[in-house]
């Protein structure tokens, strides 16, 4: 499950990059083009920094549900945005959800006790493999 959160955030970046020219053609706002990804990534970083507090307050399941809920709400409102400033606000919400999901994935990995395998697990999660064993093992010292 941790890899899914990281994957959702990463795929969204690629999809938005591909679809943004079409959205600008439909709703206008070419002057805000670069802000779309900037707002998303800044919100993602901010949300990632809040993960430990969220885990302490809501627990694992509650935190994941909140992250997916915020991301889903942001995605749905992006889909129906009538103009670029509204889309930018919605991308911020999407970024908050994606940041929570990404941070929660890495926090869950650390809580599971992966210890020294953390860099290896991070690579496996970014590759979208559900288990670090599938991505190979780090070299033994």
C-alpha positions as CSV (number, residue, x, y, z in Angstrom):
1,X,0.0,0.0,0.0
2,X,2.8,2.5,0.7
3,X,3.9,2.4,-3.0
4,X,0.4,3.2,-4.2
5,X,0.6,6.6,-2.5
6,X,3.9,7.5,-4.0
7,X,2.8,6.2,-7.4
8,X,-0.4,8.3,-7.4
9,X,1.6,11.5,-6.8
10,X,4.2,10.7,-9.4
11,X,1.7,9.7,-12.1
12,X,-0.3,12.8,-11.5
13,X,2.7,15.0,-12.3
14,X,3.1,13.3,-15.7
15,X,-0.6,13.4,-16.5
16,X,-0.9,17.0,-15.7
17,X,2.1,17.9,-17.8
18,X,0.6,16.1,-20.7
19,X,-2.9,17.5,-20.3
20,X,-2.2,21.1,-19.3
21,X,-1.8,22.4,-22.9
22,X,-5.3,21.1,-23.7
23,X,-6.7,22.6,-20.5
24,X,-5.2,26.0,-21.3
25,X,-6.7,25.9,-24.7
26,X,-10.1,25.2,-23.1
27,X,-10.2,27.5,-20.1
28,X,-7.5,30.0,-20.9
29,X,-4.9,31.3,-18.5
30,X,-1.7,30.7,-20.4
31,X,0.0,33.3,-18.2
32,X,-0.5,31.0,-15.2
33,X,0.9,27.9,-17.1
34,X,4.0,27.5,-14.9
35,X,2.1,28.1,-11.7
36,X,0.1,25.0,-12.2
37,X,3.0,22.6,-11.4
38,X,4.6,25.0,-8.9
39,X,1.6,25.2,-6.7
40,X,1.1,21.4,-6.9
41,X,4.7,20.7,-5.9
42,X,4.9,23.4,-3.1
43,X,1.6,22.0,-1.6
44,X,3.1,18.5,-1.9
45,X,6.2,19.5,0.1
46,X,4.2,21.2,2.8
47,X,1.9,18.2,3.2
48,X,4.8,15.9,3.4
49,X,6.2,17.9,6.3
50,X,2.9,17.4,8.2
51,X,2.8,13.6,7.9
52,X,4.2,12.9,11.4
53,X,1.6,15.1,13.1
54,X,-1.2,13.5,11.0
55,X,0.0,10.0,11.9
56,X,0.1,10.9,15.6
57,X,-3.4,12.3,15.5
58,X,-5.3,10.0,13.1
59,X,-3.2,6.8,12.9
60,X,-2.3,5.0,9.8
61,X,-5.7,4.2,8.3
62,X,-7.2,7.6,9.2
63,X,-4.2,9.4,7.7
64,X,-4.4,7.4,4.4
65,X,-8.1,8.0,4.1
66,X,-7.6,11.7,4.6
67,X,-4.8,11.8,2.1
68,X,-6.7,9.9,-0.6
69,X,-9.8,12.0,0.2
70,X,-8.1,15.3,-0.2
71,X,-6.4,14.0,-3.4
72,X,-9.7,12.7,-4.8
73,X,-11.5,16.0,-4.0
74,X,-8.7,18.0,-5.6
75,X,-8.8,15.8,-8.7
76,X,-12.5,16.0,-9.1
77,X,-12.6,19.8,-8.7
78,X,-9.7,20.1,-11.2
79,X,-11.8,18.2,-13.7
80,X,-14.6,20.7,-13.5
81,X,-12.6,23.9,-13.1
82,X,-14.1,26.7,-15.3
83,X,-11.0,28.9,-15.3
84,X,-7.3,28.8,-14.5
85,X,-7.3,30.5,-11.1
86,X,-9.8,27.9,-9.9
87,X,-7.7,25.2,-11.4
88,X,-4.7,26.5,-9.5
89,X,-6.5,26.3,-6.2
90,X,-7.6,22.8,-7.0
91,X,-4.1,21.8,-8.0
92,X,-3.0,23.0,-4.5
93,X,-5.6,20.7,-2.9
94,X,-4.4,17.9,-5.1
95,X,-0.8,18.6,-4.1
96,X,-1.7,18.4,-0.5
97,X,-3.3,15.0,-0.9
98,X,-0.4,13.7,-3.0
99,X,2.1,15.0,-0.4
100,X,0.3,13.2,2.4
101,X,0.2,10.0,0.4
102,X,3.9,10.1,-0.5
103,X,5.0,11.0,3.0
104,X,2.7,8.4,4.5
105,X,4.2,5.7,2.3
106,X,7.7,6.4,3.5
107,X,6.6,6.8,7.1
108,X,4.8,3.5,7.0
109,X,8.0,1.9,5.6
110,X,10.0,3.3,8.5
111,X,7.4,2.2,11.0
112,X,7.6,-1.3,9.6
113,X,11.2,-1.5,10.7
114,X,13.0,-1.5,7.5
115,X,15.9,0.3,9.1
116,X,19.0,0.1,6.9
117,X,17.1,-1.0,3.9
118,X,15.3,2.4,3.7
119,X,17.2,3.7,0.7
120,X,16.5,0.5,-1.1
121,X,12.9,0.6,-0.2
122,X,12.6,4.2,-1.4
123,X,13.9,3.1,-4.8
124,X,11.4,0.2,-4.9
125,X,8.6,2.5,-4.0
126,X,9.4,5.0,-6.7
127,X,9.6,2.1,-9.2
128,X,6.1,1.1,-8.1
129,X,7.0,-2.3,-6.9
130,X,4.9,-3.4,-3.9
131,X,7.7,-5.2,-2.1
132,X,11.4,-4.3,-1.9
133,X,12.3,-7.9,-2.5
134,X,11.0,-7.6,-6.0
135,X,13.4,-4.7,-6.8
136,X,16.5,-6.7,-5.7
137,X,18.5,-6.5,-2.6
138,X,21.1,-3.9,-1.7
139,X,24.7,-5.3,-1.7
140,X,25.8,-6.9,1.6
141,X,28.8,-5.3,3.2
